[in-house]
């Protein structure tokens, strides 16, 4: 009887292919190598240049009910104003509440004096609108004549008017105490004064209506 059991054991061992264990080990190693290689490839993917994203991005990927925080001071990166190259520009944006951002800025093209502009950017459902007050009234219209796109510390603002289009790409000023260009100071000061009197000081009394 012991002899029979021994023969059966030898038969079973003989049927077992030692290469199976070896192949299994090799397969596991190959899988681990593949997984590791794939992870390294994903981590090393190049990030698209920000300028390309600014040119093409039209919607916000995040929750559209939450406005991106665009408050800050901005310098000119590049831009055009009614088909003329913008030579100098500086903008200040401040947060009035979760959906409204007051702004004033001065812009100068290569052949003209600096001009100041001001108003309120109103965020709604993933889009910024231009909030404009009607004269001395408390009625403000939400106009769709602007496109405002953010990407990191940069901002692209397009304003369409009856005489053409202004497109400026801005870079947020990060240095403490950085001051705007002196040649823009007068226009920027006038824009700030008008913005404060017409928009900021009266902001809590405004009534909104839909514009164009």
Buried (B, 14 or more C-beta within 10 A) or exposed (E): EEEEEEEEEEEEEEEEEEEEEEEEEEEEEEEEEEEEEEEEEEEEEEEEEBBEBBEEBEEBEEEEEEBBEBBBBBBBBEBBBEEBEBBBBBBBBBBBEEBBBBBBBBBBBEEEEBBBBBBBBBBBEBBBBBBBBEEEEEEBBBBEBBBBBBBEEBBBBBBBEEEEBBBBBBBBBEEEEEEBBEBBBEBBBBBBEBBBEBBBEBBEEBEBEEBE
